[in-house]
Amino acid sequence: MTGDLPWRKSSYSGSDGGDCVEVAHTATTVHVRDSKDQRGPVLSVPSNQWAAFIERLAR
């Protein structure tokens, strides 16, 4: 269950409750959710695909 994971809020999240995401890493998967709706849907992505996505964003 993803509720037991150590969620971490984006460093770009402000204290005003704006658009925020949280991520939680496991050995093989990265989970992403909306910090304003913690019981809502969770996007789960294999770690290697997440790394490729982040690398592409950095370009």
C-alpha angles and dihedrals in degrees: 000000000000094000090077094055124108099254119200123198120227115264087230092063113110128213091245093079095250127151106324138168131196128203133199123192129209127177093275108013142053116210121202128192142163107264090213091058105038092166092050129094122316124211110217119196130178109257094241092053091048090052091051090049093051091046090053091050091053092060 
